[in-house]
Amino acid sequence: MRERSGGGTRSIPPEKDFGGRGRSCKGGSAVATGGGGVYIAPLAMTDAPTLPILLVPDQRLRAKAKPVAAGDADRVRALAPRMLAAMYAAPGIGLAAPQVGEMLRLVVIDLQKEEKPDPVVLVNPEIIAASRDVATREEGCLSLPGQYADVTRPAQVRVRYHDLSGARREIEGEGLLSACLQHEIDHLDGVLFVDYLSALKRNMLLRRLAKDLKSKERA
Ligand code: NI
């Protein structure tokens, strides 16, 4: 997921992206269900090579990803730092494995609260509870660069996942974290934020994206 970072009334200085502007980001209480800290800070210091991010209409973005199995452990441990590197380089606040062509149920997020790296790697994430009240906020996606739209989703969610060590954990979020978790987990089922828009709005946005990408190609 990506937040708008320039242009429009919600613009913020690039250096201040995703931090320190009083967003309604009260959520983010991470509940550890295994030992140890939830956040894997050293991963933020990764110098892992980045990965190309697939763009709409790549059909891999529409496929359902497979659960990470025990035999995938090495692949996932190699992939997570590269996904974080790609996400930070974009820059974005969330990235799902299908967006880099890996059809696994793996998500990385970092809302960079207080402008500090705060990466979370979620293996096989699952929404186990969602609030009945909804919230609308603007979303963007690294696979649809430059496109933003208001999306309405449950205001709070609780997500169960495994961390890189295999420990089972839960994270609960509202505000930006809630939207980001739902947006990224959607990617694992081939769902994009534009799917929540009316057909008219969605087609407009997809046409604009195709046009933007074509003119970038020519440039
Ligand atoms: Ni996305």
Boltz pocket constraint, residues with backbone or C-beta under 6 A from the ligand:
constraints:
  - pocket:
      binder: B
      contacts: [[A, 1], [A, 2], [A, 94], [A, 140], [A, 141], [A, 142], [A, 143], [A, 183], [A, 184], [A, 187]]
      max_distance: 6.0
